[in-house]
């Protein structure tokens, strides 16, 4: 119920908020089968690079997709699926939208990418761009960091904060911490309407979190 209310609030805030955001921002949301984290970089008020990371609730098939635009035109898509069945796809487009390069790399072999699959990647690029626009307009911001024993979090930027998690989210983190010998990483969303936990993991999110200078 909280997620539904948060999304509704995002729509309302997105329609009424017009103050500028930094060129480099991060957001995310909960999907049916996992959590989606989104990093975006703008250039002259147009999105130049969008990176999405889908982390499934079950399994290890993390999916990382990079979308690149030039002057509002989609010019490249790269998708990498990690886990037991790696699957990498690279697509490049000319400025008129025609496909100039494609490759799919599976374990031990390469395959062509079908026309239907190419169209789906192009559709997903625009869909994720619209989702990112809505989340950014609603000031839904992704935060990541290391959970500390006193209930605070040291963010990947080095700041110590105390997110206002609901009791159920906090209990979930504490249960995971009691079963782990490592420092936990957590990812959560901060918005004017509240805070929502996205992910808890033994993995160190800060080691690979994108930085603006390299994005």
matplotlib code that plots the C-alpha trace (Angstrom):
import matplotlib.pyplot as plt

x = [0.0, 2.9, 4.4, 1.1, 0.8, 4.4, 3.8, 0.6, 2.5, 5.3, 2.8, 1.3, 4.7, 6.0, 3.1, 3.8, 7.5, 9.7, 12.9, 16.1, 17.9, 21.6, 22.8, 23.6, 20.9, 19.8, 16.4, 14.6, 11.5, 10.2, 9.0, 7.0, 10.1, 12.8, 14.2, 15.2, 17.9, 18.4, 21.3, 21.0, 23.2, 21.9, 23.8, 22.2, 18.9, 18.7, 19.4, 22.7, 23.2, 20.8, 21.9, 19.4, 20.2, 17.5, 18.2, 15.7, 14.2, 15.1, 18.2, 21.4, 20.7, 21.4, 20.6, 22.6, 21.5, 23.1, 21.3, 23.0, 21.5, 23.0, 20.9, 17.8, 18.5, 19.1, 22.6, 23.6, 22.2, 24.3, 22.7, 24.7, 23.1, 25.3, 25.0, 24.9, 23.8, 25.6, 24.1, 25.5, 23.8, 25.3, 23.4, 24.5, 22.3, 22.9, 21.3, 18.5, 17.6, 18.9, 20.9, 24.6, 26.0, 24.5, 26.0, 24.7, 27.4, 26.3, 28.4, 30.8, 29.0, 27.7, 24.2, 22.5, 19.8, 16.4, 14.6, 11.8, 14.4, 16.0, 12.6, 12.0, 15.2, 14.4, 10.9, 12.4, 14.8, 12.0, 9.9, 12.8, 13.5, 9.8, 10.0, 13.2, 11.6, 8.7, 10.8, 13.1, 10.3, 8.8, 12.2, 12.4, 16.2, 18.2, 20.6, 23.0, 25.5, 26.6, 24.4, 26.0, 25.3, 23.7, 21.0, 22.6, 24.0, 27.3, 26.4, 28.7, 29.5, 30.8, 27.9, 26.3, 22.5, 19.6, 16.8, 13.3, 12.4, 9.2, 9.5, 9.0, 11.9, 14.1, 13.4, 14.2, 17.6, 18.3, 17.3, 19.7, 22.4, 22.1, 22.6, 25.6, 29.2, 29.7, 28.7, 25.4, 24.8, 21.4, 19.6, 16.6, 14.5, 14.1, 11.1, 9.2, 6.4, 8.6, 11.3, 11.2, 13.7, 14.8, 17.5, 19.6, 22.7, 26.1, 27.5, 29.3, 27.2, 29.7, 32.4, 30.6, 28.1, 28.5, 30.3, 29.5, 33.0, 33.1, 29.5]
y = [0.0, 2.3, 1.8, 2.6, 5.8, 6.8, 6.3, 8.4, 11.1, 11.0, 11.7, 14.6, 16.2, 15.5, 17.6, 20.5, 20.6, 22.6, 23.4, 22.2, 19.0, 18.3, 16.8, 13.5, 11.8, 8.4, 6.9, 3.6, 1.6, -1.8, -4.0, -7.2, -9.5, -7.3, -3.8, -1.4, 1.3, 4.0, 6.5, 9.3, 12.0, 15.0, 17.2, 20.6, 19.5, 16.3, 12.8, 11.6, 8.4, 6.2, 3.1, 0.7, -2.2, -4.8, -7.0, -10.0, -11.0, -14.6, -15.7, -14.0, -12.8, -9.1, -7.2, -4.0, -1.9, 1.3, 3.5, 6.4, 9.3, 12.1, 15.2, 13.3, 10.3, 6.8, 5.7, 2.7, 0.0, -2.4, -5.0, -7.4, -10.2, -11.5, -14.8, -18.5, -17.7, -14.6, -12.8, -9.7, -7.6, -4.6, -2.4, 0.8, 3.1, 5.8, 9.2, 8.2, 5.3, 2.6, -0.3, 0.0, -2.8, -5.7, -8.5, -11.0, -12.9, -16.0, -18.5, -19.8, -18.5, -15.4, -14.9, -12.3, -10.2, -10.5, -7.4, -7.9, -7.9, -4.7, -3.1, -4.2, -2.7, 0.6, 0.5, -0.2, 2.7, 5.2, 3.5, 3.7, 7.3, 8.2, 6.3, 8.1, 11.5, 10.8, 9.7, 12.7, 15.1, 13.6, 14.0, 10.2, 9.8, 6.6, 6.3, 3.5, 2.8, 0.5, -0.3, 0.5, -1.1, 2.0, 2.0, 4.7, 4.3, 5.5, 6.5, 5.7, 9.5, 9.2, 10.9, 9.3, 9.4, 7.8, 6.9, 7.0, 3.4, 1.8, -0.8, -3.7, -2.5, -1.9, -5.4, -6.9, -5.2, -6.3, -9.9, -9.9, -8.4, -11.1, -13.8, -12.1, -11.8, -9.0, -5.3, -5.0, -2.7, -1.2, 0.7, 2.9, 5.7, 9.1, 11.2, 14.2, 11.7, 9.1, 6.6, 3.1, 0.3, -1.3, -3.8, -5.4, -7.4, -8.7, -7.2, -3.9, -1.5, 1.3, -0.5, -0.3, 2.6, 5.0, 8.3, 11.4, 11.9, 8.4, 8.1]
z = [0.0, 0.9, -2.6, -4.3, -2.3, -3.1, -6.8, -6.7, -4.8, -7.4, -10.1, -8.2, -7.4, -10.9, -12.3, -10.0, -9.5, -11.9, -9.9, -11.6, -10.7, -10.9, -14.2, -12.5, -10.5, -9.3, -8.6, -8.7, -8.0, -7.0, -9.8, -9.6, -9.7, -8.2, -7.7, -10.4, -9.8, -12.4, -12.9, -15.4, -16.8, -18.7, -21.1, -22.0, -20.4, -22.5, -21.2, -22.6, -20.6, -18.6, -16.7, -15.2, -12.8, -12.2, -9.2, -8.9, -5.6, -6.5, -8.2, -9.2, -12.7, -12.2, -15.4, -16.2, -19.2, -20.5, -22.9, -24.7, -26.6, -28.7, -29.4, -28.3, -30.6, -29.2, -30.4, -28.3, -26.0, -24.0, -21.8, -19.5, -17.5, -14.7, -12.9, -14.0, -17.5, -18.7, -21.7, -23.3, -26.0, -27.8, -30.3, -32.0, -34.1, -36.7, -36.1, -38.4, -36.1, -38.4, -36.8, -37.5, -35.2, -33.2, -31.2, -28.6, -26.7, -24.8, -22.9, -25.6, -28.7, -30.5, -31.9, -34.1, -32.5, -34.1, -35.5, -33.0, -30.2, -31.5, -31.6, -28.0, -26.8, -28.5, -26.9, -23.5, -23.9, -24.3, -21.6, -19.0, -20.0, -19.3, -16.0, -15.0, -16.0, -13.7, -10.8, -11.2, -11.4, -8.2, -6.4, -5.8, -5.1, -4.8, -1.9, -1.2, 1.6, 4.5, 7.4, 10.8, 14.1, 15.6, 12.9, 10.8, 7.2, 5.8, 2.3, -0.7, -0.6, 3.0, 4.8, 7.8, 7.7, 9.5, 7.0, 8.4, 7.6, 8.6, 11.4, 9.0, 6.8, 9.8, 11.2, 7.8, 7.8, 11.4, 10.6, 7.6, 9.7, 12.4, 9.8, 8.1, 9.1, 6.6, 6.6, 4.8, 1.9, 1.5, -1.2, -0.5, -2.0, -0.4, -1.6, -0.1, 0.7, 2.6, 2.5, 1.0, 1.3, -2.0, -1.3, 1.4, 0.4, 1.5, -1.8, -1.5, -3.6, -3.1, -5.0, -8.3, -7.8, -10.8, -10.3, -12.3, -13.6, -15.1, -16.2]

ax = plt.figure().add_subplot(projection="3d")
ax.plot(x, y, z, "-o")
ax.set_aspect("equal")
plt.show()
